[in-house]
Amino acid sequence: MDRTTEPALLPPWNDITLPALLIRQAAEDPDAVFWRDCPGREAWNGVEPRHLTAANALACTRFLAAQLSTLGVQRGDTVLLLLANIVEFPMAVIACAMAGAVPLVMPVDEKVETLRAAAEKLGVTTILTTAKVGDVAIGDKARQVAAKVLTIRCVAGFGFDLPDGVVSLEGWSDEDIMPAEPAEPASGDIALVTIMRAEGLLVPARRSHAQLIAEALAVQASLGGADFGLLVNLLHPGSAGSFAGSHGLSLVAGRPLGLVGPYAREALHGQLNHAEAPLLLVPGHFFTRGEASAFEALEGTPMIAFSRRGDTEALATLPGTALARIIAVDERAIVALPAAAATAETLASGQPAHPHKGLLPSSTLWLGTTESGDWLGFGAARIGEPASGSASQAA
C-alpha cells in the first residue's frame, strides 16, 4: 500500500480515515439523507437522482468495495475515476480505500490522450465511469483509454446505456460478490491522487487520509465558527481542493452534501429548496465571467469560493456573502482562509500554523514555501512517483 510517512494528527483525529468518518456518520445519524444528487441528474446523466441516508451511503460504499474486489481490483492497484458531481463519486473514493486500492481522480472533460498518459504513468488497472455527462460520452472515452493502456483489466460503469465492454455496476446481488477480506486503511495510506502539469509533464500529487482530513478541517476552521446545514457543491471532481472543500468538509463536519451537475439555475435552486442553513461551494470564476447574476436570488446565502493561484481575477473578486476561500496551488497545496484575509501575503508565506488549533504537534509545519518556491510541510502533497513498493508506481 502506498503510504506517506508524515506524523499522525493529534487526538481525536489521529488514525482517522475517510471510511472511518463515513462509518461514524452512519452510526450517529443513520436515517438522515447524507448524499443527495443534483435534481436534474437524469437529464444529463441518464440516471434518476439518488438520495442516500448515511446508513445507505455506507452500505452502498461497502458493496462497491466488494464489487471492485470481485472485478479483480487488488490491494495497491490504482483505479481511475472518471465521474461527475454525483453521489457515486465520494462512494468510489471511499470504496477504493476499503478495497485497498488508490483512486486517481481526473476531470471528465480531459482529452483521451491525457487520460491515457496519466493511466500509463500510474499503472491504472481499473476505470470507474458512467455513460455520459451532458454531451460528453465519458463511457466511450474510458473504453478508448482502456484499449491503449496494457495494465487496464476492467472498465466498469454506474447507470445505464453503457457502451459495449463496460461492466455495469447496477443490479448486482450478494450472490454475485466473491468473498474477500476488506482492507483496513491507515491514516498514512494514500487516499487520493490527482494530476498536475509541471514543465509540460503530467505529475501525480498524492494525499493521505490524514492530509485530506487536515485540509477539510482547515476549510471548516476558515469559516470562523459559522455553522451550516446543507453543503451544496457546484465543483466537479478533478482537484484535491474541491474534494477537501466539499466531500471532506461534509465528512468532518457531519453535514449533508448536495450536488449540482452541469450548472443550471434550476438545479441549484432545486438543491436549496427546503434546505436549512445552506452553504455553497462555488468556483471563483462565477463572479468574473458574467455568471454572478445567477446568484441574485441567493442574496444572503453564505458561500465558500474556490480558486486557483494563477486566476488573479477570481482571487480579487468575491461576493459579500463569501465566508471563506479555498486556493489551490496547482495540486501541490490547498490554502484555506477567511474571505477577508490578505490573500497575497498568505500565499507568499504559506500557512505556518494550521487554523484548526490542536490538530498538529506544535513542532509540525502545516504549510510553507522554500526559496525556490516549492511547498513543504504536513499539508503539502507528495509530488511525483512513490519511492518504492507501490503498485501505483509509474510503469
BELFEN-V976609 format. One record per residue. N is the residue number from 1. RES is the residue in three letters. SS is DSSP state (h for helix, s for strand, l for the rest). OMEGA is omega in radians with two decimals (* if undefined). Layout:
n-><N	N>
res-><RES	RES>
ss-><SS	SS>
omega-><OMEGA	OMEGA>
//
This chain:
n-><1	2	3	4	5	6	7	8	9	10	11	12	13	14	15	16	17	18	19	20	21	22	23	24	25	26	27	28	29	30	31	32	33	34	35	36	37	38	39	40	41	42	43	44	45	46	47	48	49	50	51	52	53	54	55	56	57	58	59	60	61	62	63	64	65	66	67	68	69	70	71	72	73	74	75	76	77	78	79	80	81	82	83	84	85	86	87	88	89	90	91	92	93	94	95	96	97	98	99	100	101	102	103	104	105	106	107	108	109	110	111	112	113	114	115	116	117	118	119	120	121	122	123	124	125	126	127	128	129	130	131	132	133	134	135	136	137	138	139	140	141	142	143	144	145	146	147	148	149	150	151	152	153	154	155	156	157	158	159	160	161	162	163	164	165	166	167	168	169	170	171	172	173	174	175	176	177	178	179	180	181	182	183	184	185	186	187	188	189	190	191	192	193	194	195	196	197	198	199	200	201	202	203	204	205	206	207	208	209	210	211	212	213	214	215	216	217	218	219	220	221	222	223	224	225	226	227	228	229	230	231	232	233	234	235	236	237	238	239	240	241	242	243	244	245	246	247	248	249	250	251	252	253	254	255	256	257	258	259	260	261	262	263	264	265	266	267	268	269	270	271	272	273	274	275	276	277	278	279	280	281	282	283	284	285	286	287	288	289	290	291	292	293	294	295	296	297	298	299	300	301	302	303	304	305	306	307	308	309	310	311	312	313	314	315	316	317	318	319	320	321	322	323	324	325	326	327	328	329	330	331	332	333	334	335	336	337	338	339	340	341	342	343	344	345	346	347	348	349	350	351	352	353	354	355	356	357	358	359	360	361	362	363	364	365	366	367	368	369	370	371	372	373	374	375	376	377	378	379	380	381	382	383	384	385	386	387	388	389	390	391	392	393	394	395>
res-><MET	ASP	ARG	THR	THR	GLU	PRO	ALA	LEU	LEU	PRO	PRO	TRP	ASN	ASP	ILE	THR	LEU	PRO	ALA	LEU	LEU	ILE	ARG	GLN	ALA	ALA	GLU	ASP	PRO	ASP	ALA	VAL	PHE	TRP	ARG	ASP	CYS	PRO	GLY	ARG	GLU	ALA	TRP	ASN	GLY	VAL	GLU	PRO	ARG	HIS	LEU	THR	ALA	ALA	ASN	ALA	LEU	ALA	CYS	THR	ARG	PHE	LEU	ALA	ALA	GLN	LEU	SER	THR	LEU	GLY	VAL	GLN	ARG	GLY	ASP	THR	VAL	LEU	LEU	LEU	LEU	ALA	ASN	ILE	VAL	GLU	PHE	PRO	MET	ALA	VAL	ILE	ALA	CYS	ALA	MET	ALA	GLY	ALA	VAL	PRO	LEU	VAL	MET	PRO	VAL	ASP	GLU	LYS	VAL	GLU	THR	LEU	ARG	ALA	ALA	ALA	GLU	LYS	LEU	GLY	VAL	THR	THR	ILE	LEU	THR	THR	ALA	LYS	VAL	GLY	ASP	VAL	ALA	ILE	GLY	ASP	LYS	ALA	ARG	GLN	VAL	ALA	ALA	LYS	VAL	LEU	THR	ILE	ARG	CYS	VAL	ALA	GLY	PHE	GLY	PHE	ASP	LEU	PRO	ASP	GLY	VAL	VAL	SER	LEU	GLU	GLY	TRP	SER	ASP	GLU	ASP	ILE	MET	PRO	ALA	GLU	PRO	ALA	GLU	PRO	ALA	SER	GLY	ASP	ILE	ALA	LEU	VAL	THR	ILE	MET	ARG	ALA	GLU	GLY	LEU	LEU	VAL	PRO	ALA	ARG	ARG	SER	HIS	ALA	GLN	LEU	ILE	ALA	GLU	ALA	LEU	ALA	VAL	GLN	ALA	SER	LEU	GLY	GLY	ALA	ASP	PHE	GLY	LEU	LEU	VAL	ASN	LEU	LEU	HIS	PRO	GLY	SER	ALA	GLY	SER	PHE	ALA	GLY	SER	HIS	GLY	LEU	SER	LEU	VAL	ALA	GLY	ARG	PRO	LEU	GLY	LEU	VAL	GLY	PRO	TYR	ALA	ARG	GLU	ALA	LEU	HIS	GLY	GLN	LEU	ASN	HIS	ALA	GLU	ALA	PRO	LEU	LEU	LEU	VAL	PRO	GLY	HIS	PHE	PHE	THR	ARG	GLY	GLU	ALA	SER	ALA	PHE	GLU	ALA	LEU	GLU	GLY	THR	PRO	MET	ILE	ALA	PHE	SER	ARG	ARG	GLY	ASP	THR	GLU	ALA	LEU	ALA	THR	LEU	PRO	GLY	THR	ALA	LEU	ALA	ARG	ILE	ILE	ALA	VAL	ASP	GLU	ARG	ALA	ILE	VAL	ALA	LEU	PRO	ALA	ALA	ALA	ALA	THR	ALA	GLU	THR	LEU	ALA	SER	GLY	GLN	PRO	ALA	HIS	PRO	HIS	LYS	GLY	LEU	LEU	PRO	SER	SER	THR	LEU	TRP	LEU	GLY	THR	THR	GLU	SER	GLY	ASP	TRP	LEU	GLY	PHE	GLY	ALA	ALA	ARG	ILE	GLY	GLU	PRO	ALA	SER	GLY	SER	ALA	SER	GLN	ALA	ALA>
ss-><l	l	s	l	l	l	l	l	l	l	l	l	l	l	l	l	l	h	h	h	h	h	h	h	h	h	h	h	l	l	l	l	s	s	s	s	l	l	l	l	h	h	h	h	h	l	l	l	l	l	s	s	s	h	h	h	h	h	h	h	h	h	h	h	h	h	h	h	h	h	l	l	l	l	l	l	l	s	s	s	s	l	l	l	l	l	h	h	h	h	h	h	h	h	h	h	h	h	l	l	l	s	s	s	s	l	l	l	l	l	l	h	h	h	h	h	h	h	h	h	h	h	l	s	s	s	s	s	s	s	l	l	s	l	l	s	l	h	h	h	h	h	h	h	h	h	h	h	l	l	l	l	l	s	s	s	s	s	l	l	l	l	l	l	l	l	s	s	l	l	l	l	l	h	h	h	l	l	l	l	l	l	l	l	l	l	l	l	s	s	s	s	s	s	s	s	s	s	l	l	s	s	s	s	s	s	s	s	h	h	h	h	h	h	h	h	h	h	h	h	h	h	l	l	l	l	l	l	l	l	s	s	s	l	l	l	l	l	l	h	h	h	h	h	h	h	h	h	h	h	h	h	h	l	l	l	s	s	s	l	l	l	l	l	h	h	h	h	h	h	h	h	l	l	l	l	l	l	s	s	s	s	s	h	h	h	h	l	l	l	l	h	h	h	h	h	h	h	l	l	l	l	s	s	s	s	s	s	l	l	l	h	h	h	h	h	l	l	l	l	l	s	s	s	s	s	s	s	s	l	l	l	s	s	s	s	s	s	l	l	l	l	h	h	h	h	h	h	h	l	l	l	l	l	l	l	l	l	l	l	l	l	l	l	l	l	l	s	s	l	l	l	l	l	s	s	l	l	l	l	l	s	s	l	l	l	l	l	l	l	l	l	l	l	l>
omega-><3.08	-3.00	3.04	-3.09	-3.09	3.13	-3.12	2.99	3.12	3.09	0.09	-3.05	3.10	3.09	3.09	3.09	3.09	3.06	-3.14	3.12	3.10	3.08	3.12	-3.13	3.13	3.12	-3.05	-3.08	-2.95	-2.98	3.14	3.09	-3.06	3.07	3.12	-3.10	2.98	-3.13	-3.12	-3.03	-3.06	-3.09	-3.07	-3.11	3.11	-3.12	3.09	3.14	-3.14	3.07	-3.06	2.96	3.12	3.12	3.11	3.12	3.13	-3.13	3.14	3.13	3.09	3.14	3.09	3.08	3.10	3.07	3.14	3.13	3.12	3.14	3.05	3.08	-3.11	-3.13	-3.09	3.10	3.02	-3.12	3.11	3.11	3.03	-3.01	3.11	-3.10	-3.09	-3.05	3.14	-3.13	3.09	3.08	-3.11	3.12	-3.09	3.11	3.07	3.12	-3.14	3.11	-3.14	-3.12	-3.13	3.13	2.99	-3.07	3.08	-3.12	-3.10	-3.13	3.10	3.14	-3.12	-3.09	3.09	3.09	3.12	-3.12	3.13	3.14	3.09	-3.11	-3.07	-3.14	-3.13	3.11	-3.04	3.04	3.00	-3.05	3.00	-3.10	-3.03	2.91	-3.04	-3.14	-3.11	3.14	-3.02	3.05	3.08	3.13	3.12	3.14	3.10	3.10	-3.11	-3.12	-3.06	-3.07	-3.01	-3.07	-3.07	-3.10	-3.02	2.94	-3.11	-3.05	3.01	3.08	-2.97	-3.14	3.14	3.12	3.05	3.14	3.09	-3.10	3.11	3.07	-3.14	2.98	3.11	3.03	3.13	-3.13	-3.13	-3.03	3.04	3.13	3.11	3.10	-3.13	3.10	3.06	-3.08	3.05	-3.08	3.13	3.11	3.12	-3.09	-3.06	3.02	3.03	-3.07	3.02	3.10	3.12	-3.13	3.09	-3.12	3.02	-3.04	3.11	3.05	-3.04	3.08	3.10	3.04	-3.10	3.13	-3.14	3.12	3.10	3.11	3.10	3.10	3.06	3.08	3.13	-3.14	-3.12	3.10	3.07	3.11	3.12	3.13	3.11	3.09	3.13	3.01	-3.10	-3.03	3.10	-3.06	3.08	-3.13	3.12	-3.12	3.09	-3.14	3.12	3.10	-3.11	-3.07	-3.13	-3.11	3.12	3.13	3.11	-3.10	-3.09	-3.13	-3.11	-3.12	-3.11	-3.09	3.04	-3.03	3.07	-3.09	3.07	-2.85	2.99	-3.10	-3.11	-3.14	3.13	-3.13	3.06	3.09	-3.04	3.14	3.11	3.11	3.08	3.09	3.14	3.06	-3.08	2.95	-2.98	3.04	-3.10	-3.09	3.09	-3.06	-3.12	-3.06	3.05	-3.10	-3.07	3.14	3.11	-3.08	-3.12	-3.13	-3.09	-3.11	-3.11	3.13	-3.13	-3.07	2.88	-3.14	3.11	3.13	3.01	-3.00	-3.08	-3.12	-3.02	-3.13	3.13	3.13	-3.08	-3.05	3.09	3.05	-3.12	-3.11	3.13	3.10	-3.04	3.03	3.03	-3.14	3.10	3.09	-2.91	2.93	-3.07	-3.04	3.09	3.11	3.11	-3.08	3.07	-3.05	-3.08	-3.08	3.14	-3.01	-3.07	-3.13	-3.13	3.13	-3.12	-3.03	-3.03	3.09	-3.08	3.14	3.07	-3.09	3.07	-3.02	3.08	-3.14	-3.12	3.00	-3.06	-3.12	-3.06	3.07	3.09	3.09	3.07	3.14	3.06	3.12	3.14	3.10	3.08	3.11	-3.13	-3.10	-3.10	-3.06	-3.13	3.13	3.03	-3.00	3.09	-3.07	3.05	-3.05	-3.10	2.92	-3.14	3.08	3.14	3.09	-3.08	3.13	*>
//
